[in-house]
Amino acid sequence: MTSPVLATDSPTKKPKMGSLFGDLFKSLAISGLLIFLFYIILFDNTTDNSLIQKWPIPITNSTNLISSTPDPNNPMIKTNLSHLVFSIVGSMNTWKNKRHYSEAWWRPNVTRGYLFLDKPPKNEFLPWPSSAPPFRVNEKVKAIYERASNPSQVRIVRTILEMVREGDENVRWYVMTDDDTVLALDNLVEVLSKYDHTKYHYIGTSSECIRSNYDFSFEMAFGGAGYALSYPLASLVASKLDGCLNRYPTLRVSDFMLYSCLADLGVALTHNNGFHQIDLHGDISGLLSAHPQTPFLSLHHIDTVDPIFPNKTRLDSIKHLMKAVKVDPSRVLQQTICHHRPTNWSISISWGYSTNIYEATLPRSFLRRPLETFRPWRGQRSSRSPFYMFNTRWPTNNPCETPHVFFFHSTQESNDRIMNTYVRASSPGLAPCGNHSANHIQRIRVFSPAKLPLESNGRDCCDVVYGDGENTTEVRYRACTKEDVTA
């Protein structure tokens, strides 16, 4: 028997195939739309960058996206010697006598730059030595030279343009100087590192003589001493220089040509007294024994002054000074003054150059004035004083103000200290100032820290170690304290 069908039961309905496909299609459509929107947000170039930055995208091969050459403008990379390019202006007629000055500071295969000559080297200089900077011969632009009052000076100033055109990479600073100038490279790097090389900077110094500055400008860098142009400024000058020279054809001095062009561009000089033009004659030991409180950077006009060390030639004197520069450039020529109370002596030290003993307790403000052992630049003695851009003091027969002079003789370096020895060069030949003559002192040893460079514009203090009757005095550098008074 079959079971009877109840009125309340419904027959079972089977799903239709069309309905299943419809639901699947809707799901796929919605999923596709979501994926499309996701794609638009991530990759559409018109999307706001702030949205993209919220989605970190993995980089599968970073070596293809990161340059192997460090960015020279990266502020995290401190300026070093590789960021500087030097332009040395020379002449074939004088290179034979001046080449040794450039070679005294040039570091082969380390320093970057060029010697710019007025004509190709003579056969006697070939093959060109590796100890000298690579040379270039200045180009002559007829249209500019024909209009110029002084074509030889146009050649000098256009070395800026020609140097930039060399296309050296990773340059932060261009440094211009002459072939009779010596530079303290490490100090120069340290000073330039304090400035923002991405801005316009024109850094140099004026002449020591008022008249020289008056004749041109008190705000002009004298090129013999050397000056530095930041890369952006040098590039701007290179693009504008020929037009500027055409604008000022009557200017006769290269430094004033550059100054005039920079003034038109709205760029002023940043003064730095570590550069030294040396528009002086005679014995400059008085100046070098009272150097400004700033790192020593350069020395120019070496052949117009006496040798800076007694009983040495000019070249040997420079080589001797560079021994001290090599050991501790941060302290070279930096003046340190200390007093020995038992004898009432004042001792003034120009590190790596000279030491002076005065038989009296003299204030620092007095000893910081250079003793005028030198004469002003040629022809300027006929003008009225003052002659110099700084205060000086006259040599005197007063035994309390006349120094016993000792010059740098040798240096010894150990793990923790440097010992410089200074030997007597002259005696005042005067009666003692008081009860404690220094006539018997023949040698001074100065001890300074080997691993603690002197900070720019910083100072050292010192203590004097001396026993009655001894012919040698010791001076020991130390950090200054708030109790130190130098007079």
C-alpha positions in Angstrom: 0.0 0.0 0.0 1.1 3.4 -0.6 0.9 5.9 2.1 -1.8 8.5 1.6 -0.6 12.1 0.8 -1.5 14.5 3.6 -2.9 17.9 2.7 -0.3 19.7 4.9 2.9 18.3 3.1 4.6 20.3 0.3 6.6 18.7 -2.5 10.5 19.3 -2.4 11.8 22.0 -4.8 15.2 21.6 -6.6 17.4 24.7 -7.1 17.7 26.0 -10.6 21.1 26.0 -12.3 20.5 29.6 -13.6 20.1 30.9 -10.0 23.5 29.4 -8.9 25.3 31.0 -11.8 23.7 34.4 -11.0 24.9 34.3 -7.4 28.4 33.4 -8.5 28.5 36.2 -11.0 27.4 38.8 -8.4 30.1 37.6 -6.1 32.8 37.8 -8.8 31.6 41.2 -9.8 31.7 42.6 -6.3 35.2 41.1 -5.7 36.4 42.5 -9.0 35.1 46.0 -8.1 36.9 45.8 -4.8 40.2 44.8 -6.4 39.8 47.5 -9.0 39.3 50.1 -6.3 42.3 48.8 -4.4 44.4 49.1 -7.5 43.3 52.6 -8.2 44.2 53.7 -4.6 47.6 52.2 -4.8 48.8 52.8 -8.3 46.9 55.6 -9.9 49.3 58.6 -10.5 46.5 61.0 -9.9 46.0 59.7 -6.3 47.1 62.1 -3.5 50.7 61.2 -2.5 49.6 61.3 1.2 47.5 58.2 0.5 50.2 56.3 -1.3 52.6 56.9 1.6 50.2 55.2 4.0 50.7 52.0 2.1 54.2 50.6 2.4 55.3 48.9 -0.8 58.0 46.2 -0.5 61.1 46.8 -2.6 62.3 43.5 -4.0 65.6 44.9 -5.4 66.8 47.9 -3.5 70.3 48.0 -5.2 68.6 49.2 -8.4 67.1 52.2 -6.6 69.9 53.4 -4.3 72.9 55.1 -6.0 76.3 53.7 -5.0 77.7 57.2 -4.9 77.0 59.2 -1.7 75.1 62.4 -2.2 77.6 65.2 -1.6 74.9 67.5 -0.3 73.8 65.0 2.4 74.2 67.0 5.6 75.0 63.8 7.4 78.3 63.6 5.6 80.8 66.0 7.0 82.9 68.0 4.6 86.2 66.4 4.0 89.2 67.1 1.7 87.6 65.1 -1.2 84.9 67.8 -1.3 87.4 70.6 -2.2 88.8 71.4 -5.6 91.8 73.8 -5.8 92.7 76.3 -8.5 96.3 77.4 -8.4 97.2 80.3 -10.7 100.7 80.2 -12.0 102.9 81.5 -14.7 105.4 79.5 -16.8 108.0 82.2 -16.3 108.0 81.9 -12.5 106.9 78.3 -12.0 110.5 77.0 -11.7 111.1 79.1 -8.6 107.6 78.8 -7.1 106.7 75.2 -7.7 108.1 74.1 -4.4 105.7 76.2 -2.5 102.7 74.4 -4.1 104.4 71.0 -3.6 104.9 71.8 0.1 101.1 71.5 0.8 99.8 69.5 -2.2 99.0 65.8 -1.5 99.5 63.7 -4.6 96.5 61.4 -5.4 94.6 63.0 -2.5 94.1 66.7 -3.2 92.0 67.6 -6.2 92.6 70.6 -8.4 94.6 72.1 -11.2 97.5 74.5 -11.8 96.4 77.0 -14.5 99.3 78.3 -16.6 99.5 81.1 -19.1 101.3 78.9 -21.6 102.2 75.2 -22.1 105.1 73.8 -19.9 108.6 74.0 -21.4 110.4 70.8 -22.2 112.5 71.1 -19.0 109.3 70.5 -16.9 108.3 67.4 -18.9 107.3 64.8 -18.1 105.1 66.6 -15.6 106.0 65.4 -12.1 103.4 63.5 -10.0 104.4 65.7 -7.0 102.8 68.7 -8.6 99.2 69.5 -9.3 98.0 68.6 -12.8 98.3 71.5 -15.1 95.9 73.3 -17.5 96.6 76.1 -20.0 94.2 79.0 -19.8 92.1 79.6 -22.8 92.1 83.0 -24.5 88.8 84.4 -25.5 89.7 87.0 -28.1 86.4 89.0 -27.8 87.0 89.6 -24.0 90.8 90.0 -24.1 90.6 92.6 -26.8 88.4 94.9 -24.7 90.1 94.3 -21.4 92.5 96.9 -19.9 94.6 94.1 -18.4 94.3 90.8 -20.2 96.6 88.9 -17.8 94.2 89.7 -15.0 91.3 88.5 -17.0 93.1 85.2 -17.4 93.4 84.9 -13.7 89.8 85.5 -12.8 88.5 83.3 -15.7 90.2 80.3 -14.0 87.1 80.1 -11.9 85.0 79.5 -15.0 87.5 77.0 -16.5 87.8 75.1 -13.2 84.0 74.7 -12.9 84.0 73.5 -16.5 86.3 70.6 -15.6 83.2 69.0 -14.2 84.6 67.4 -11.1 82.0 65.4 -9.1 81.0 65.7 -5.5 82.4 69.2 -5.1 81.3 71.4 -2.2 84.0 74.1 -2.4 86.3 75.6 -4.9 89.4 77.2 -3.4 91.5 79.7 -5.4 95.1 80.6 -4.6 98.4 81.5 -6.2 101.5 79.4 -6.8 103.5 81.3 -4.1 101.0 80.4 -1.4 101.1 77.6 1.1 97.9 76.2 2.6 97.0 74.3 5.8 94.6 71.8 4.2 93.2 70.2 7.4 92.4 73.6 8.9 90.8 74.7 5.7 88.5 71.7 5.6 87.6 72.3 9.3 86.7 75.9 8.7 84.7 75.3 5.6 82.8 72.5 7.2 81.2 75.1 9.5 79.4 76.7 6.6 76.4 75.5 4.6 78.0 74.6 1.2 74.5 74.6 -0.5 74.3 78.4 0.0 76.2 81.2 -1.6 79.5 81.8 0.2 82.5 83.9 -0.7 85.1 83.4 2.1 88.5 85.2 2.3 90.4 88.0 3.8 91.5 91.6 3.0 95.0 92.9 3.0 97.0 93.6 6.1 97.6 97.1 4.8 94.9 99.8 5.0 96.1 101.4 1.7 95.8 98.2 -0.3 92.2 97.8 0.9 91.5 101.5 0.3 92.7 101.3 -3.3 90.3 98.4 -4.0 87.7 97.5 -1.4 87.7 96.6 2.3 85.2 93.9 1.4 87.2 92.2 -1.3 89.1 88.9 -0.8 92.7 89.1 -1.9 93.3 86.1 -4.2 96.9 85.5 -3.2 95.9 84.7 0.3 93.3 82.3 -1.1 89.5 82.4 -1.0 86.7 79.8 -1.2 83.5 79.8 -3.2 80.8 77.4 -2.4 79.8 75.1 -5.3 76.5 76.9 -6.1 78.1 80.3 -6.1 81.0 79.2 -8.3 78.6 77.7 -10.7 76.6 80.9 -10.8 79.8 83.0 -11.3 80.9 80.7 -14.1 77.6 81.2 -16.0 77.8 85.0 -15.6 81.5 85.8 -15.6 82.1 86.6 -19.3 79.1 88.9 -19.3 80.4 90.7 -16.2 83.9 91.1 -17.7 82.3 92.7 -20.8 80.4 95.0 -18.5 83.6 96.1 -16.7 86.4 96.2 -19.3 88.4 98.9 -17.6 89.0 97.0 -14.3 92.7 96.1 -14.0 92.9 93.6 -11.1 91.4 90.1 -11.1 90.3 90.2 -7.4 88.4 93.4 -7.9 86.8 92.0 -11.1 85.5 89.1 -9.1 84.4 91.4 -6.2 82.5 93.6 -8.7 80.8 90.6 -10.3 79.8 89.2 -6.9 78.5 92.5 -5.8 76.2 92.6 -8.8 74.9 89.2 -7.8 74.3 90.4 -4.2 77.0 88.3 -2.6 79.2 89.8 0.2 82.5 88.6 1.6 82.7 86.5 4.7 85.9 87.6 6.4 88.3 85.0 7.8 91.6 86.1 9.3 93.2 82.7 8.9 94.0 83.6 5.3 97.2 85.8 5.0 97.9 88.0 2.1 101.1 89.3 3.6 101.3 92.6 1.9 104.3 93.3 4.0 108.1 93.4 3.8 111.0 92.4 6.0 110.7 90.3 9.2 107.1 89.1 9.8 108.0 87.1 12.9 106.2 89.7 15.0 103.0 89.0 13.1 103.3 85.2 13.2 104.1 85.3 16.9 100.7 87.0 17.6 98.4 85.2 15.2 94.7 86.0 15.4 92.6 83.5 17.5 91.5 81.5 14.4 92.9 78.5 12.5 95.9 79.2 10.3 94.9 78.7 6.7 97.4 80.2 4.3 100.6 82.3 3.8 101.2 84.3 0.6 104.0 86.5 -0.8 106.7 84.2 0.7 109.3 85.7 -1.7 108.7 89.3 -0.7 109.5 88.8 3.0 112.5 87.5 4.9 112.7 83.8 5.6 110.3 83.2 8.5 113.0 81.1 10.4 116.5 82.4 11.0 119.4 80.7 9.3 117.1 79.0 6.8 116.2 79.7 3.2 112.6 80.7 2.4 111.8 77.3 1.1 113.4 75.5 4.0 111.5 77.8 6.3 108.2 76.8 4.8 109.1 73.1 4.9 110.1 73.5 8.6 106.7 75.2 9.4 104.9 72.4 7.6 106.4 69.9 10.0 104.4 71.5 12.7 101.3 71.7 10.5 101.5 68.0 9.9 101.7 67.1 13.6 98.9 69.3 14.9 97.4 71.7 12.4 94.8 72.9 14.8 97.4 74.6 17.1 99.9 75.9 14.5 100.5 79.6 15.1 97.9 79.7 17.8 99.0 82.1 20.6 99.0 80.8 24.2 100.1 83.0 27.1 101.0 82.0 30.6 102.8 83.6 33.5 105.4 82.3 36.0 104.7 84.2 39.2 108.0 83.4 41.0 110.0 85.1 38.3 107.3 87.5 37.0 107.9 86.2 33.5 105.2 86.3 30.8 105.6 83.6 28.1 103.9 83.9 24.8 103.8 80.8 22.6 103.0 80.7 18.9 102.6 76.9 18.6 105.0 75.4 16.1 106.7 78.7 15.4 108.1 80.8 18.3 108.2 81.4 22.0 108.9 84.7 23.6 109.8 85.3 27.2 109.2 88.8 28.8 110.8 89.6 32.1 107.5 91.2 33.4 103.9 90.2 34.0 102.2 91.7 31.0 98.5 91.6 30.2 97.2 89.4 27.4 95.7 92.5 25.7 99.2 93.8 25.3 100.9 90.6 24.1 98.2 89.9 21.5 99.4 93.0 19.6 102.0 92.0 17.0 105.4 93.4 17.6 106.1 95.6 14.5 109.1 93.8 13.1 107.8 94.3 9.5 107.3 97.1 7.1 104.1 97.9 5.0 103.7 97.0 1.4 105.9 98.7 -1.2 105.3 102.5 -1.5 103.0 102.7 1.5 105.5 103.9 4.0 105.2 107.3 2.4 101.5 107.5 3.3 100.4 108.6 6.7 99.9 106.1 9.5 98.1 104.0 10.5 99.4 101.5 8.0 97.8 98.2 9.2 94.4 96.7 9.7 95.4 95.7 13.2 97.0 97.3 16.2 100.8 96.8 16.6 103.4 97.7 19.2 106.7 99.3 18.4 110.0 97.6 19.3 111.5 99.3 22.3 114.6 99.4 24.5 112.4 98.9 27.6 113.8 95.6 29.0 110.4 94.7 30.5 108.7 94.9 27.1 111.4 93.4 24.9 111.2 89.6 24.4 113.8 86.9 24.5 113.0 85.1 21.2 113.1 81.3 20.7 112.1 79.6 17.4 110.7 76.2 16.7 113.4 73.6 16.4 112.0 70.1 16.5 108.9 68.1 17.5 108.4 64.7 19.1 105.1 62.9 19.2 104.1 60.1 21.6 100.8 58.4 22.3 99.4 61.1 24.5 101.5 64.3 24.0 103.5 66.3 21.6 106.8 68.0 22.7 108.0 70.9 20.7 111.4 72.3 21.4 112.3 76.0 20.8 115.8 77.3 20.8 117.1 80.8 21.5 117.5 83.0 18.5 118.3 86.3 20.1 118.8 88.1 23.4 117.5 91.6 24.0 121.0 92.8 24.9 119.5 94.9 27.7 119.8 95.1 31.4 117.4 92.8 33.2 113.9 94.1 33.9 114.0 92.9 37.5 115.7 90.4 39.7 115.1 87.4 37.4 116.8 87.7 34.1 116.0 85.1 31.4 119.4 85.6 29.6 120.6 82.1 30.6 117.6 80.3 29.1 118.7 78.5 25.9 115.8 76.1 25.3 112.1 75.8 25.9 110.1 72.6 25.7 106.3 72.9 25.2 104.1 69.9 25.9 100.6 69.7 24.4 98.0 67.0 24.1 98.4 64.7 21.1 94.8 63.5 20.8 92.9 66.6 21.7 92.8 69.1 18.8 92.2 72.7 19.6 88.7 73.7 18.7 88.2 76.5 16.3 88.4 79.9 18.2 89.3 77.9 21.3 92.2 78.5 23.7 94.7 76.6 25.7 96.0 77.5 29.2 99.5 76.5 30.4 101.7 76.1 33.4 105.5 76.9 33.5 107.9 74.5 35.1 111.2 76.1 35.9 113.9 75.8 38.5 116.4 78.6 39.4 119.6 78.4 37.4 118.3 76.0 34.8 118.9 76.8 31.2 115.7 75.0 30.0 112.2 75.9 30.7 109.1 73.7 30.3 105.6 74.8 29.4 102.7 72.3 29.8 99.4 72.9 28.1 96.2 72.1 29.9 92.5 72.9 29.7 91.4 76.3 30.9 89.3 76.7 34.0 87.0 79.5 35.0 89.7 80.6 37.5 92.3 81.2 34.8 93.2 84.9 34.3 96.0 85.5 31.8 97.4 88.7 33.4 
